């Protein structure tokens, strides 16, 4: 089956995209990349991004998607830690990080028509790839934890003799969770540098009869594209729902969205009232899945179930396992809140690049802990009640306070600090920094904010700052973050 891909003002058939990907695979191989190597990609959603995804998969390499909001130091860390063999970006983004990258790192720029860094010239000079068939890899997403140092999640390839069967099993689960079926008409406006949109893209490129990718999310543009192309499947995050619903009702209802069959959100919990409003508008096509970069797609809930069981993220997908354990590691009875551990056998196994021991820290009885607290009811529906880890999810983006705290501690006059997530009507959570100043110090937040902006991406900068005379700690000296958070989340059904 052929298909069409629309991105960055360009339309290609699947065959044309595949031909470009073959040339990229050939070029990567000529540059010395071997199966399992890494290509770092720092791009906005665009046609070259889609070509690169297919090209690295053809060669059996990984692509490391880099958030283009990152500072030069953050990008340099990911490039160094991943061991990337090539860096692909555009001129504007590259200029902001070039000085921090190794001078020997090969660089390709997608918007240069000529010159040594021209992606297009380099790609078009390559012959089609004629190397052996290999098991395709995907993206290597970076996630973090209490250390604040990101870790690359490398999903292992399926053995070649099992590839077809294992790929079909994985595709079945992904279709159930994302609604990207063979021949479907699919739209994506979420940034590919995030894990879920990246996986969504990989599947849509293989399955969709039409795949429309926008550079950014604009509510009116999205509604127009749904109407124009009779889109059937869309990936969103809850903040996109919020912005769609913020349009005047007469304007929203002017668009024909009747073609939609499957609209899925993940990445952050969808508020109950937001989900109800979207179901009332789009119909019973709203789904939500609970997932992580490590565990994959774990649960799914449809519209009818969501209305009947507000706050649930659904039941396990396919052969997935979801268990709740107490602090002693004993499995909880239904209805009891504890630590959530999961496994999705449809996925290949994973490890953390260069840090295999880190995996053991989140495992229990063969299951992966996602850093959340929740319960499973008598019917097997999962409810996420609180977050065990310090991670904050704001607008669908994972933010790790430990990284931010490390920088704030370096600011003159700071004796102690803690960063937590507090409720936000639009983003779900926003960052609050609680700072204990040293004696006789005068910390001005108007000076602290630009100081932080020079060290990390802007979306990681707390929107709120408060001075505290002291911060509560336990006997071991650890800040009691949950106690601090609870004051802001009091009276809410969930703490996420």
C-alpha positions, 0 to 999 in steps of 0.5 A, a space after each residue: 500500500 502506498 501512502 502520502 506524507 505531508 510535512 513542512 510544506 512538502 508532500 512525498 509518497 511513502 516510496 519517495 520518503 523510503 528512497 531518501 531514507 535509503 540514501 541516508 542509510 547509505 551515507 551513514 554507513 559510509 560515514 562509519 556508523 554501525 548497527 546500534 550507533 547513534 544519530 543525534 537529531 535537534 530539529 523541529 517537526 519537518 520532512 527531514 526529521 521523518 527521513 532521518 527516522 526511516 534512514 536510521 531504522 534501515 541501518 539498525 541505528 538509533 536516533 537521539 531526539 534532542 529538545 530544541 529548547 535545551 541550552 548548549 550545555 544540556 545539548 552537549 551533555 546528551 551528545 557526549 553521553 549518547 556517543 552520537 556519531 553525527 549531529 543533524 540540526 538547522 542553522 539557527 538551532 546549531 548556531 545556539 549550541 555549536 561552541 559546546 559541541 566537539 569540533 570533530 563531530 560531523 554536522 549536517 544542517 537541513 536548511 543549507 542548500 550547499 556547503 560542507 554541512 548541507 544535509 540535502 547535498 550530502 543526502 542526494 550524493 549517496 547511492 541507495 543502501 544495499 547493506 544487509 537487512 537488520 532489525 530496526 531500532 527506534 529512538 533513544 529517549 532520555 529520561 531522568 530521576 532523583 539524580 537529575 542526570 538524564 539517562 538514555 533508554 535504549 530498547 533492544 532490537 528483536 532477534 532477526 528470526 523473531 522479528 516479524 512475529 514480535 513486530 506484529 505483536 508490538 504493532 497490535 498493541 500500538 494500534 490498540 493504544 494509538 488507533 494508527 491502523 493500516 490505511 488510516 489518516 493520521 495527524 501529529 502536531 506534538 513535537 517528535 523529540 518527545 518519546 510518545 510522539 516519536 513512537 507514534 511517528 514511527 508507526 504512522 510512517 509505516 501504516 498510514 495512508 496519509 500522515 500529516 505532521 505540523 511544526 507546532 500546535 495551533 488549534 485552528 490549524 489542527 481543526 482545519 486539517 482534520 476537516 480538510 483531510 478527513 483525519 481519523 487518528 490524532 495524538 495530543 496531550 491534555 494541554 492541547 485539549 485545553 487550548 482547543 476548548 478555549 476557542 469560542 464555541 461557535 468557532 469550534 463547532 464550525 469545523 467538521 470533525 466527524 471523520 475522527 475515530 481515535 484521539 489519544 492523549 498520554 504524557 500527563 493525566 487528563 483532567 476529568 472535566 476536560 475529558 468530558 468536554 472533549 467527548 461531548 464535542 468530538 464524540 466517544 473517540 477520546 482515549 487515554 493511555 498510561 505509559 513510559 519510555 521504559 515500560 511502553 504502552 501499559 493501559 488504555 481507557 476509552 470514552 465510555 469507560 472514562 465517563 463511568 470511571 472518572 480518573 482511571 487510566 484504564 486496564 492493561 493492554 494485551 498481556 501487560 501486567 500492572 501490580 501495586 506494592 506497599 512499601 515493604 514490597 508486598 502486593 496490595 489488595 484491590 483498592 489499596 494505594 501503593 507503588 505502581 509496577 508494570 510490564 508490557 511483554 509486547 515490547 523489546 527489553 531495554 537498558 540505560 545507555 552506559 548505566 546498566 545498574 540504574 535499571 535494577 533501582 526501578 525493578 521489583 519481581 520482574 516489573 518496572 516501577 514508574 515512580 507513581 502511586 495508585 490503586 487497581 480496583 476490583 475490575 482491574 482499572 488503574 487509578 494514578 493517585 500521586 507521584 512517588 518520584 519528584 518528577 513534574 509533568 507540565 503540559 505533557 513535558 517531564 521535568 526533573 526538579 533535581 536538575 533545577 535544584 542543582 543549579 539554584 544551589 549554585 546561586 549566591 546566597 542560597 542555603 537550601 532549596 526545593 522545587 515541586 509541582 503545584 496545580 495549574 489549570 492549563 498545564 496540569 502542573 507548574 514549577 514552584 521553587 522554595 528557597 531558603 536564603 543564607 543569613 544576611 543574603 538578599 536574593 532577588 528573583 528578577 536576577 535569579 530567573 535570567 541567571 537560570 535561563 543561561 543554564 537550562 531550557 526556559 520551560 524548566 525555569 520555575 514560574 513561581 518562587 518563594 522564600 522560606 526561613 527553613 525547609 522541612 527535612 527528615 532525620 536523614 536530612 532529606 527534604 520532605 517534598 511530599 509534605 510541601 506538595 500536599 499543602 498545594 494539592 489539598 482537596 483534590 482527588 489526585 496529586 498529579 
